[in-house]
């Protein structure tokens, strides 16, 4: 999580919730600083599998282009502002679709069913 540059304390308070929950250490990381500067390093890091970026159109294009190198899932806004207090824009099915990754597991059975 890269919190708001103006109001980073709310994300730091969220840390206490994560710290006392059942989440294993390292699942959620909070990094404070300049959004665009941090985004450059986060999107190029090969151990980070997905990135959401809500910032400028230029930053959105950079995140998508740079994430193609390591096939990172992205969700960007291309500079279009989002009203986080509006129920239609602030939560809902779009967030569920972007935050869940479904994977298929193939179990080869060999010659079990060949008879």
Number of C-alpha atoms within 10 A of each C-alpha: 12 18 17 14 11 7 9 15 13 10 17 15 10 11 15 10 12 15 12 8 9 8 11 9 9 7 7 12 11 13 14 16 14 12 17 17 10 13 20 15 10 18 27 16 14 13 10 13 14 15 19 19 22 17 16 16 15 11 21 22 16 15 24 20 11 16 23 13 11 14 12 19 17 17 16 18 16 15 15 11 11 12 10 10 9 9 9 12 14 12 12 10 10 11 12 10 10 13 13 8 8 6 6 5 6 6 6 7 8 7 7 7 6 6 4
